[in-house]
Every structure is written in C-alpha cells, then in structure tokens.
Amino acid sequence: MQKRRTFNDPGHAHELTFSTYRRTRIFEEDAFCRLFLAKLDASRKAHAYEVWAYVVMPDHVHLLVWPTLEKYDVVQFRKSLKGAVAREAVHLLRQRDDAILGRLSLSAAGVPQRTRLWQTGGGYDRNIHSTAACQKSIAYIHNNPVVAGLCPHPCDYEWSSACWYRGDKCDFQVDRAKN
C-alpha cells in the first residue's frame, strides 16, 4: 500500500476525505451521522481546528478544516476523529448485535479477528492555499449528495454544512471560512 504524504504547512486548510470499510453505508442512519458530528466537534476543539465545510455521506465523509495553530499535525487530528468515531460506532453496533458488523469484520480462515469502521490508510488529504481553491472545495463538498442522487439541492441534505452557508440554523455550526 502506498503511503500518503501529508504536509502541515502553516496557512493551509485541508480537504479531507475518508471512506468506511468496504464502503459500508453506516452513515445512512441518523444516529451515526450525529455521532460523527459530535466527535468532529470534540476533535476540532481538542486539536485547535476550524471546520469550514463538511458532508457526511452514507459511506464516506468530506471535510474542509483549518488548523488555527502555526504548528499542527493533521494526521493526529484525523486519527483522533476517526478513532473516536470508530470506537463508539462499533460499540453501538455490538450492543444491538447489528448485522452490519459482518461487513466490517476482518477475518482469517473464516474466524472474525477484529472490526474495522474505516478503510485502511489516511484517506485523501489535499492542502488548500487559495481562496479560489477553498471555494471550489466547499462547492464540491456541498454538491456531493446531489451528484450521488441523494437530493436535488445541496441544502436539502441534512448532514452537510450547505444549509449553514445559506444562513439556516443547523445542528452543527461550522466556522466561517477565511476567504
């Protein structure tokens, strides 16, 4: 597996994308979307990041984040977020003995070894360093549900920051992008 390089350049936002293991559609359920957003809020506070845009798709997540400190490590932010979501989501799935656990299980010789929520690797991480790139990233993130056929307009999708940008009240408040 090729290792993804990450650049922690001061003054750059990061467009992050990560997918669930085997593209399992765990985020079709509102409870898991709320869980993801709660852990995103905790991670942004713990690691001093602003969240400029997000969308929680059924089997992947897109984020645009801005580290507020000059010295930062986006890998630590990403690991903290993904780890917290995985621990709690897998715990909830085990509590209710959910059949989806079978899709999330790694096995050897037919014997389950461990459960994985996220696809292996770091996902996608792109440094954003211009206003134009930032605006393009936000538009891409917000249009993702439309392109996927989940809704006709970005603001119709509940698990996105598109409604916040329109001025609507949202459960998860994003930070104002520094355009």
C-alpha positions as CSV (number, residue, x, y, z in Angstrom):
1,M,0.0,0.0,0.0
2,Q,1.3,3.4,-0.9
3,K,1.8,5.8,2.0
4,R,0.1,9.1,1.6
5,R,2.2,12.2,2.3
6,T,0.7,14.9,4.4
7,F,2.0,18.5,4.5
8,N,1.4,20.5,7.7
9,D,2.1,23.9,6.0
10,P,1.0,27.0,8.1
11,G,-1.7,29.0,6.4
12,H,-3.2,26.0,4.5
13,A,-6.6,24.5,5.0
14,H,-7.0,20.7,4.4
15,E,-9.6,19.0,2.4
16,L,-10.0,15.5,3.9
17,T,-11.9,12.5,2.7
18,F,-12.2,9.1,4.3
19,S,-14.3,6.1,3.5
20,T,-15.9,3.4,5.5
21,Y,-14.5,-0.1,5.3
22,R,-15.8,-1.9,2.2
23,R,-17.9,1.3,1.6
24,T,-20.4,0.1,4.2
25,R,-23.2,2.6,4.3
26,I,-23.2,3.1,8.1
27,F,-24.0,6.8,7.8
28,E,-27.4,6.2,6.3
29,E,-28.6,6.1,9.9
30,D,-29.1,9.5,11.6
31,A,-27.7,8.3,14.9
32,F,-24.3,7.6,13.3
33,C,-24.3,10.9,11.5
34,R,-24.9,12.7,14.8
35,L,-22.2,10.6,16.4
36,F,-19.7,11.6,13.7
37,L,-20.6,15.3,14.1
38,A,-20.3,15.1,17.9
39,K,-16.8,13.6,17.5
40,L,-15.9,16.1,14.9
41,D,-16.8,18.9,17.3
42,A,-14.7,17.3,20.1
43,S,-11.7,16.8,17.8
44,R,-11.8,20.3,16.4
45,K,-11.7,21.7,19.9
46,A,-9.1,19.3,21.2
47,H,-6.7,19.9,18.2
48,A,-7.5,23.6,17.6
49,Y,-9.1,23.3,14.2
50,E,-11.9,25.2,12.5
51,V,-14.4,23.3,10.4
52,W,-15.2,25.2,7.2
53,A,-17.3,22.7,5.4
54,Y,-18.5,19.1,5.8
55,V,-20.7,16.4,4.4
56,V,-21.4,13.0,5.9
57,M,-22.3,10.7,3.0
58,P,-23.7,7.2,3.6
59,D,-20.2,5.6,3.1
60,H,-17.7,8.4,3.3
61,V,-17.0,11.8,4.7
62,H,-15.6,15.1,3.2
63,L,-14.2,17.8,5.4
64,L,-12.6,21.2,4.9
65,V,-10.7,22.1,8.0
66,W,-8.3,24.9,9.1
67,P,-5.7,24.4,11.8
68,T,-5.6,27.5,14.0
69,L,-2.1,26.9,15.3
70,E,1.0,27.5,13.2
71,K,2.5,24.1,14.3
72,Y,0.0,21.3,13.8
73,D,-0.3,17.7,12.7
74,V,-3.3,17.0,10.5
75,V,-2.6,13.2,10.9
76,Q,-3.2,13.5,14.6
77,F,-6.4,15.4,14.1
78,R,-7.6,12.8,11.5
79,K,-6.6,9.8,13.7
80,S,-8.3,11.3,16.8
81,L,-11.5,11.9,14.9
82,K,-11.6,8.5,13.0
83,G,-10.6,6.6,16.2
84,A,-13.3,8.2,18.4
85,V,-16.0,7.6,15.8
86,A,-14.9,4.0,15.2
87,R,-14.8,3.1,18.9
88,E,-18.2,4.4,19.7
89,A,-19.9,3.3,16.4
90,V,-18.6,-0.3,16.7
91,H,-19.6,-0.3,20.4
92,L,-23.2,0.7,19.5
93,L,-23.3,-1.9,16.7
94,R,-22.2,-4.6,19.1
95,Q,-24.7,-3.6,21.7
96,R,-27.6,-4.1,19.3
97,D,-25.9,-7.1,17.6
98,D,-26.3,-5.3,14.2
99,A,-25.9,-7.4,11.1
100,I,-23.7,-4.7,9.6
101,L,-20.9,-5.9,11.8
102,G,-20.3,-8.8,9.3
103,R,-19.3,-6.3,6.6
104,L,-17.0,-4.5,9.0
105,S,-15.2,-7.6,10.2
106,L,-11.7,-8.7,9.2
107,S,-11.4,-12.5,9.3
108,A,-8.8,-15.1,8.8
109,A,-9.9,-18.6,7.8
110,G,-13.5,-17.6,8.4
111,V,-12.9,-16.6,12.1
112,P,-13.6,-12.9,12.8
113,Q,-10.4,-11.2,14.1
114,R,-11.4,-7.6,14.5
115,T,-13.9,-5.0,13.4
116,R,-12.9,-2.0,11.2
117,L,-15.1,1.0,10.6
118,W,-12.8,3.0,8.2
119,Q,-11.0,1.9,5.1
120,T,-7.2,1.5,5.8
121,G,-4.9,4.3,5.0
122,G,-5.1,8.0,5.6
123,G,-7.7,8.8,3.0
124,Y,-7.4,11.9,0.9
125,D,-5.7,15.0,2.2
126,R,-5.2,18.0,0.0
127,N,-3.7,21.3,1.1
128,I,-5.9,24.3,0.2
129,H,-3.9,27.5,-0.1
130,S,-6.0,29.9,-2.1
131,T,-9.4,31.5,-1.9
132,A,-10.4,30.0,-5.3
133,A,-9.4,26.5,-4.2
134,C,-11.3,26.9,-0.9
135,Q,-14.5,28.0,-2.7
136,K,-14.1,25.1,-5.2
137,S,-13.6,22.6,-2.3
138,I,-16.7,23.9,-0.4
139,A,-18.8,23.7,-3.6
140,Y,-17.5,20.1,-4.2
141,I,-18.3,19.1,-0.7
142,H,-21.8,20.6,-0.7
143,N,-22.7,19.1,-4.1
144,N,-21.6,15.6,-3.2
145,P,-25.1,14.5,-2.2
146,V,-26.6,15.9,-5.3
147,V,-24.1,14.2,-7.6
148,A,-24.8,10.9,-5.6
149,G,-28.6,11.3,-6.3
150,L,-29.5,11.7,-2.6
151,C,-31.2,15.1,-3.0
152,P,-32.0,17.7,-5.7
153,H,-30.2,20.6,-4.0
154,P,-27.3,20.7,-1.6
155,C,-29.4,22.4,1.1
156,D,-31.8,19.5,1.1
157,Y,-29.2,17.2,2.5
158,E,-29.3,17.2,6.3
159,W,-25.8,16.0,7.0
160,S,-24.0,18.9,5.3
161,S,-22.8,22.4,6.0
162,A,-24.6,23.7,2.9
163,C,-27.6,24.9,4.9
164,W,-25.3,26.8,7.3
165,Y,-23.8,28.7,4.3
166,R,-27.3,29.6,3.2
167,G,-28.0,31.1,6.6
168,D,-30.2,28.4,8.0
169,K,-29.9,27.2,11.6
170,C,-28.0,23.8,11.7
171,D,-27.3,21.4,14.5
172,F,-23.5,21.6,13.7
173,Q,-22.1,25.1,13.4
174,V,-19.2,25.5,11.0
175,D,-16.6,28.2,11.4
176,R,-16.5,31.0,8.8
177,A,-14.1,30.2,6.0
178,K,-11.4,32.8,5.7
179,N,-12.0,33.8,2.1
